[in-house]
Structures are given as C-alpha cells and as structure tokens.
Amino acid sequence: MCDMKSTHTQQRRLRPHDNFLPPGVSIKVILTQPTSLTSVSVYLDLTLGSYPLGLLPGATVLMQGLERKVSRSGKVYLRSVSTTYIRVLSPPTEISDSGHPAPPLVLFRQLSGLPSSQRAVCSVTCVLSVTLSWDCSMCCSTFSQGLCERSPLCTSQSGVFRANACVKAEDGSGEVQLYLQDDAVCLLLAMPNSLWEALKRQVLARGKLTVRTRGRSELPSEEHSEDFLMDHVSLLMSRPAVSRPLVVTFRQTGISGARASAAQLTRFTRGDRDYVTRVPPPPTLTCLHLQEVEPRDLCCLIRERQSCAS
C-alpha cells in the first residue's frame, strides 16, 4: 500500500549499528496491490533512515512521502526522500511461487467476472480435450520429425513443445470450464517427468495430437482404435487419479453478460415428462498455476476458504 501524500514524520538518522548493509546502499522494493496485482518499484535510500523491521516479502506496508520519478525508458518508479515514512501494517502472509502474496481463496459460485487472480480448491470432474503439439521455433508452424512443415522455405531444425487441455472442475459450490497449458497439463494428468518426456518424443513423430471426449456423458468402450498413441492419451485423461484435490490459481476470462446470452436450450427427462430450460455455460477460467495439495494442508485451505466466504 502506497500513499503519495507528503508527511512531516521523519525517520531518525541512520547510525552505524542500525543497518546490516554497507554504507551508501539502496534497496529496490516492489509493491503490489493484492486486488489487481499491479506493481511499482520503490527505491529506498537507507542512508536516510534505518531498515524498517518487518519489511519482508508478503508484508503489508504503508509508505508516505515518496517521490515520483520517470526513467529514461518512460517507466514510472518511486524513490524515498528525507521525509519518507514507512510502516509495516501486517507481517508476511502466504507467498506464492512468483514471490507475490497468494491470491484470495474463493468459491466458484462467488466469481465476479473481474480479471484479477484468484485461487480455488477444486477437483477435476472430467477432461474434455488434450492437445499435444510441436511448433516450429521460428514460424510457429507444425514441427515433426526434426523439420518444419514449411521446409524448405523455413530452415528451422528446432521445435517447441506445447500442451493444452480443457477440463471441467468443481469445488462443491459450482462447476467451471478450466483451460490449462504446458506444465499444468503434466501435473493434471499425474504423469512423472520420465513418462512425460517419452510422450513428447512420441508426439514429435507426428507433430500434433488432439484427443476429445464428450465428458461425463461418454460411455466407456472396450473398442480400441488403431492409433495406439491416441488410446494412451485417452486412458490418461480418464484415469481416476485425475479427479483429485488441486489448488488452482486462475483468471476469469468469461463475462456474465456473455454467458447469459450464450445460454442454450437443454432438454431434461424426468420419468415420463420432458423439461426444456435455458442453461448458461459454466464460467471460463484460465489456469495461471496448478499445484498438488497435501491432505493435512487441504483442511487448512478449506477452513481459510470458509472464512473468506462468510
């Protein structure tokens, strides 16, 4: 938290034993707003005052009397001056892998449509599609067997592996459609790295592989196609190990108004009667980070989610 207003509160002058850093050293602090994750760089001159105790990653702070500066590249940053006041409001909270405070835990039924990052404890109900492909590192065309499909026009001999998946997930309050990519797909399918690398090599022989299912409405079949690689990926998608508790950090991409306009007529049968109603599609989320959750941590996360929801 940052306040640009000036203040008459001055920090005491730095004494030699107040600081553990060498004389004349400045530090760079990145302040992030928890709601939008927008950030700004703040350069603190420690010759003007001692290092604030508790100024650690994840802490909530108040800074007043900062000077606004513009770099040569046109970027805005802040710099401390002699009247700068710094106060730590709360100690560090849980930190995500990116170094930012972990986004708030929410329920799927509480989604507001805002593009800010959020977290949810959920489980995958079904995998709708998985696409594995190799793209040319120069022109992004399909890359297979060591060559770009645009060869000889494109002389690239290296490709980039891509993985994309679309799943349905629920957290007990609602269902969403979640899009994942790359490492998150490997974690979703619960594959060890050795098998994931072997799967990459198999896909390289053809360049691209897409497997789609009809979700929970698809009945299991004992028939197998002649495409063994497609059968293998289909088996990975339908394994019970996929439906396990996961913590997903996501950003909502759908808009409530668009969802309402995209509602489709759906027919339900109950006994000898048919019912037709409009069912809006589930919210669409883009996965930013996916992680396993230990059983002992799951209870803590559920309690935290309940406290946020109440």
N, C-alpha and C positions, 0 to 999 in steps of 0.2 A: 504494500500500500504506500503510495507516494503523494505528498502534498506539496505543491509548488509555491505555496504562500510563504513569505518570509516570516521569521520568528526572531525574537530578541534573545531566545535561550541559547547560550553559548556553552560549548563543551570546554572543559578545563584544558589548559595547555598540556601537551604530552611531556611526560617526564621519562628519563631514560629507562626506568624499570617498569613503565606501564605497558610497553609493547614488546612482543616477541619477534617482530620483523625488523630488518635492518633499517637504519635511518633513510629518509627520503623515498620510501617505497609507497606506492599507491596500489590499491586493490580494485579489481573490477567485480561488481555485484550485478547480477541480472535479476530484476524484479519482474514478477509475473502476476497478472491478475487471475485469480482462481476460476472466474466465470468464463472468460474468453481466451485465456492462455496467451494473450498479447503480452509482450515483454519489452523492457527498456533497459539499457545498460547504464549503470551508475558507477562513476569512478570516485573512490574515496581517498582523499589525501590524509594519511594517518599522521602527518606532521602537525595537523590542526587539532588533533584530539586522539585519545586512546581508542584501541579497537573495541567496539561495543560487544560486551559479553552477551552470548546467545545469538549472535549474528551467524547463523548456520543455515545450510540448505534446508528448505522446508519451513523455516520460521516465518511468522507473520510480523512485519515491521512497519513502522511509521517513520517516514523521512520528510522533514520540512526544511525549507530554505535552500533548496538545491538550485544550481544554476543550469539553465538550458543552453546546450551548445549544439552546433551543427558541424559535422565532419566534412572533410573535403569531398567525400563521395555523396554528400547530401543526406546522410543519416543523422537522426536526432539522438543525442545522448545527454545524460545529466552528470554534473560534477559538483562535488562538495566544496563549500566555501567556509569561511571562518564562522558564519552564523548558522551553519547546518546543524540540525537537531535530529538525532537518531534514537529511536526507542523500539525495543523488541516487545511486541504485544503478546505473542504466544510462542511457545517452544516449537521446534520442528515437528511436523506431522509425518505421516507415512509418505515415503518418497518413491516415485515410480522409477523405472529403469532409465528414463530420459533425464532424470535429475529434477523434474518438476514435482510439485505436490500431486499426489494421486487424485484424479478427478472424483467427484462425489458418486456414491452408490445410489442407484435409482431403480425403480421398478419399471417394467416395460409399459405398464398402464399409465405411468406418470410422464411419458415422453411429451415434451412441449414443442418439438419441431425446431428448436434452436440448434445452430450448428456447433455448439460448444461440445467439448469432450466430456463423456460420462462413462461410468462403469456399471456393470451388472453381473450378478452371479446367476448363471443360467446353465442349461443343458441343451444339447442339440437333439431335436426330435427326429430329423431326417436330413439327409444330404440330397439336394436337388440336382446339382451338377458339379462336375470337376473337369477343368480344362488344364492340360499339361502341354507346354509347347516350348520350342526353342526358337528364339528370334535372332535374326542377324544383328550383330553389334553395330553395324554401320547404317543399314537402311530399314531395319525392323521387319524385314520380310521373313518368311518361314525359313528356318535353317535346319538342314537334315544331312546326315552322313558327311559332316565336315564341309558342306558347301551351302551357299545361299541359293535360294530358288531363282534368283535373278542372275546367276552366273551365266555367261562370263561378264555381263555388264557390271556386276558387283563382284569384286575380287576378295571380299572378306572371307577369312577362314576361321572365324571365331563367332560363337553364338552365346546368347544369354538365356538361361532357363527361366521360364515363367510358370507360375501355378496360380490358378484362380478357382474359387469354389463358392457356391451359393447354397446356404443351408437355412432351415427353419429352426429357430431356437425359442425356448420358453423359460420363464422364471417363476411360474406359478400364478402370475397376475395377467399375463398376456403372451402373445406369440409375435415374433418378428421375423423378417427375412434379412439374413446377415450375409454380407459379402466379405470374403477373406482372400488373401493372396500370399504367395511365396511361403515364407517360413511358417506362417499361421496355418496354412493348409497341411503341412507336415505334422504340426502339433495336433491339429484337428483329427487327422487320420491315425494318430497314435503310432507313428512309424519311427523306428530307430534310424539314426543317421545313415547307417550302412545300407539298409534297405531303401531308404530314400535316394541315396546316390545310385544304387543299382537301377531303381526305377527311372531316374534321369537318363541313364545310358540307354535303356530300352526305348524311351521316347525319342532320343536323338536319332534313332534309325529311321523314324517316320516323320519327325518334325513336329507333329501336333496330334493330340489325342483328346477327345471330348466324350464324356460319359454323362448321360442324363437319365434321371428316374422320374417317376410320377409321384414320388413322395410316399406317404403312408398308404395311399390308395393302391399302390402297386403290389400285386400278389407275388409271393416268392415262386420262382420257377426252377425246375430241375434241368431245363434245357440250357445248353451252353452254345454260344456262337463259336465260330472257327477262329475268332480273334481272341487269343489267349490273354493278351495284354489288357484288352477291354474287360474281359471277365475278371481278371485280377483286380483291376481298379474298382469294378463294381462290387467285388467282395469286400474290399477295404471300406467302401462307402456304407455298406450295410452291416458292418460288424457292430456288436453290442458295445464295444469299447468306445465307439464314437459318442454314444449318449452317456456322458459323464459330466460331473460338475466342472465348470470352467468359469474363469473371470475374464470378461471381455471389456476392453476399453474401446469405445466406439464413437462415431459421429453420425447423427441422423441426417440422411440425405433426402428423405421424402418430406412433403408438406401436407399438413392435414387437409387443406382445401383440395389439393390434387388427389388425395386419397378418396375423399368423398365423391368427387366427380368420376373417379375410376371404379366406383362400386359396380359390381356385376350382379345380375340376377342369378341366384343359385336355388336349385330345387332340392328340397329335403323330403324324405318319405318317412312317415311315422304310422306304422300299421297299414291301414288301407287308404290313408289320406296323403296327398301331396301338398307341400307348402312351398311357396316361392317368395323369396325375400332378397333384398339387396345386401350383399356382404362386402364391406370395404376391404381392400387388400391390406395385409399386415404392414406395419411401418418398415421402411427400408433403412438399414443401418450399414455403415462401412466400418469394418474392424480395423482399429489402429494398433491394437496389441492384444494378444491372447496368451493366457498363462494357465498352467495347471493349478489346482488348489488342493492343499493337503487337508485331510479330514479334520484335524484339530483347528486349522485356520478357517475352515468352512463355517463352523459355528460362530466364530467371531465376526466374520463377514456378514452372516445373516442377521446377527444382533445389530451390527452397525447399519445395515440396510433398513431394519425395522425402526431404529431410532431416527433415521433420516426421513422415513416415510410418515412417521407420526407427527 
